[in-house]
Amino acid sequence: MSTKKKTMKIFADPAKFQRWSRERRLAGAKIALVPTMGYLHEGHLSLIAAARRRGADEIAVSIFVNPVQFGPNEDYARYPRDEKADIEKCRAAGATAVFLPTPETMYAPDHSVYVEENDLSLGLCGARRPGHFRGVCTVVAKLFNLAHPDFAVFGRKDYQQAQVIKRMVRDLDFDLKIVVAPIVREKSGLAMSSRNTYLSVDERAAALSISRALREVRPGPAGGVRDRIVRAIEKAGLKTDYVECVDSVTLKPVKRVAKGTAVLVAAYCGKTRLIDNREIV
Ligand code: PAF
């Protein structure tokens, strides 16, 4: 077997990316898609590694800060970007294609079709970020139609997002599998996120209260679990956006934290909104 590395393809044009994936699929290649917004860190690279482990012949990484999933007062303009470094990281991680579209090539000036999920996306981040999951579903549906992957890999840190996308795939009959890869944490416990770059040294230390509080979660009444987390993160100076104990599949609130519960946290550390979660297994 040849150990020669393939040259990584780089696409900006959606039509060319789609043509490439069509040709590769017709040639029998198993295609994996790793959708990202770039500014890649170890968490993203672990998604590429997961695609490799599952035997993908082609691993396409999309890098696109999707304007449609940001609210008017959110961080779209200042979201960190570093295309050159991202391309090199993808190459080193074994991606075989990178797709780097622009808002103009993804959305026609009169774009008027959006994908809405109307159950799992109503609470949690969906309630605090109106239109967010509509934007996510729309861009992910477009990426699926462009890449036609056999499977797509998402990170568990965006717990609600992964559930919403799975539901979209089921309800709209997308012919692909969703793989959800574990959260990657820094040594300190902080869940990796491109937004961690916004944090000052002090904020980074305070942000650890989230993963620490989640680690300490034990089965018991949900109210108590919630109160303990809120107390711990607010003591560290964070502002709670939400702390919820939900059924890990339906995302509906539960009364008791037990096997099958997901504990989800969103909190502001200074101006930076961080999310993290723990599934009780
Ligand atoms: O998780 C993300 O980075 C984004 O929400 C995604 C899935 C790439 C869609 O823009």
Residues whose N, C-alpha, C, O or C-beta is under 5 A from the ligand:
A	BS01	PAF	P35 T36 M37 F64 N66 V136 V139 D158
